[in-house]
Amino acid sequence: MFNKKPRRNFRQRRGESSEEEGGQKSDDGEGNTEASAVINKPTKAAQSRGISCSSKREATPPESDSSDGEAGVERSELTAGKTKSQNKDGEKKKANTILSFSDDKEAEGPEFKLRKSSDKAVVFQSKRRKDPPAKASQTDHHQHSTYMVLLNAHCLFSLSLWCVWFACTVIIPSAKEIQASRRQRREARAQKEFIPLGRDGQTSPGSTPSRSSREDDEDRDDDDEPDDHERRIEFAPRSKSIKERIAEKLGASDGSASDSSEREEQELWEETQIKKGVKRRPGGQVGESIQLDSLKEVHRARQAELRRMEGDIESARTSLENLEESSSEKQLMFYRAMTLYVHNLVECLREKIVEINSLELELHTLLSDQMGALLNHRRLTVREKAAHLQQLSCESHLFDSLYEEDCSDVPEDTQPSADEEEQLQRKKAGILSRSQDVFSDVQEEFSEVKKILSRFEEWRAAHSESYHSAYISLCLPKLLNPIIRHQLLAWNPLKDSNGDFEALPWYTAVETFCHGQGHEELEHTDRQTLRNVIEKTLLSKMTAFVELVWDPLSRHQSACLSDVCHRLREDYSVFQGEQTKPVKAFVEAVVARLRSCVDEDVFIPLYPKKFLEDKSSPQCRFRDKQFWMAVKLLGNMGKWDLLLPESELKELMLDKLLNRYLMITLLNQTQTSNTLATCKKVIADCLPASWFTGVSECLPQLQSFRKHLVQTAHSICKQQPPEDPNTRSAVVEVLQVLSRIRSFDSVMAVAEKYRYQDVIYSHQLLNQDGV
């Protein structure tokens, strides 16, 4: 009935196709419009826009292998009519008839259309999933239903169009009108008459694209974008596998940097929206439980912080109360006064210590010179007499004339002459007189130990914590050292054996400070102050006397010095436990002095037997005198038991003195009675009793002495019958000496040989604790 069919396009807005249609119309010069043939591209069929109907259903395109992992959207295109168009070869192809409603409105004015921009920050795109075989039939059924619905709609719509066609006259615009209409649309788009929703003038993600973006997209293919009804908004995308998450974190995407950043933004936005959707879901128990656990953890942390703050507040309140109770102003004034006092005291003692050292050195030098002169005189006398007697032994004709001259006895201890002693005392008095003027220009609170300790006692009573924090108990011995040494200038440990140092003022003051006024149970640190003072002052002075003045051969000096040391050990535990530096220095000085005396002062000559058998000969008398001097030195060494190391003392007494010198004389004695008396004197008076307490065997160093005693017992029994009372009493004395040195095997052997078993039990000779 009609030669031309109206063009029916559904939302077809391709710039290139419109221009082509305009060119065809201008070439024909006629107003009739043929439906332009559009060839469906299989790769872009999923993104074509518009609604088309077809009598055949196209095959499902293959899935895309793009880097982002998205598959194309499967669509079914339905065509409602057929048009014929002939190509260059004359072949006929099937084309989809494009239906459009824009022809009816173009004559009325420019058309204002909205389209979506292809440049979107976030696009809700349904992801292609490969349908399992079980769902293939459902998909076919869905496509068939969609086809039938669209076909019915097309029929109804075509019928209504035919009715309108018959009702009104159809006006087909010319090519110029079409071009003008297009220009008007472009100008309208260029005006950009809208309010942008984005911050930077660009449309926000998901909003309607601007007109300029639409104009830029005119040259693009509209078939690349899917229609609204073909879009599937997926609010809960599928969960990603572990490999996909690792690939995303390692940046294993094959796309460019810009595409990856866009995908990251899109995924971040999607995750944010999904979290919001999960939180708003009524059944989102998982998210609510996680949120509840987080809130509980925060609540517990806040409670712990609150308790800590409450504790800090309570501590601050307590400190404030303590500060309010104690007068900080008075405490500050006390510390300032104490600091000033200590500073002045140190400056005073620093000046006076020079004078004290000078006086002490002068006094020690005086005593040392006197003792050195006496030792040199004694050694010279021994050398001269030994040389003279040696000459007498060679020239026997001189024996009678010089006998009387050589019979003079040597004093027990080397003593200075009366004139020398008087001169010594006069010089000593002058030194002590000058020492009284050392502190004459100093106030008592800086020169008396009692006044000085009273200041520190006040500090200890008022502020005990700061007193102990300052370690005052360790500082006091060094602080008081100059004053105590000044008071000890006249004290001589080689003469004063009764502990006269305890009668000095400094001792009373220090003892009261450490143990008096109820501090014996509270202040344990100050109880050691007295011992520290003794070690650093008294023991240091004694060390100087040992090195410079002490004569180990003097019984009186050795007794006084050892008695003071034993008292220090018993009353102040000076030589017990771990030894301090002053104690070690003193012990080393004593050992060195004893060793030097053994090497330089002990001399026992050897003479022919004919001179030794005569007890009145000068050779025998000189030999005996030197022997007993060695025995006296052995006894002086024994006084240092429990004060010196036992190993060093045994070495000096047994190895060096007894076995090297004394045993030679004992073996050369011809008279048994004298030998027995000498052995008893050596064992009873010289060797310490502690060496034999709790011991069941004889010491290795006494084996030679033991053999000599056994030989003496045999000699006595050979000279007289064993049954003789005198013989019996002499053998008992020998057995007692053997029992004292714990030689029980020798006691049993001698008793069994001479039938003295009854003596063993009557005198308890096998008792280890017997003396």
BELWO-V544632 format. One record per run of one state. SS is the DSSP state (helix for helix, strand for strand, loop for the rest). FROM is the first residue (numbers start at 1). LEN is the number of residues. Records with the same first field share a line. If there is no record, write none. Layout:
SS=FROM-LEN  FROM-LEN
This chain:
loop=1-8  10-5  29-9  39-6  48-38  87-5  93-3  97-3  101-1  107-26  168-7  192-19  220-2  225-3  231-11  250-7  281-4  326-2  395-1  403-1  408-10  436-8  448-1  463-1  470-2  488-12  504-1  516-9  549-6  573-8  602-7  614-4  639-7  669-3  686-3  692-8  720-5  741-3  755-2  763-9
strand=9-1  38-1  86-1  92-1  96-1  100-1
helix=15-14  45-3  102-5  133-35  175-17  211-9  222-3  228-3  242-8  257-24  285-41  328-67  396-7  404-4  418-18  444-4  449-14  464-6  472-16  500-4  505-11  525-24  555-18  581-21  609-5  618-21  646-23  672-14  689-3  700-20  725-16  744-11  757-6
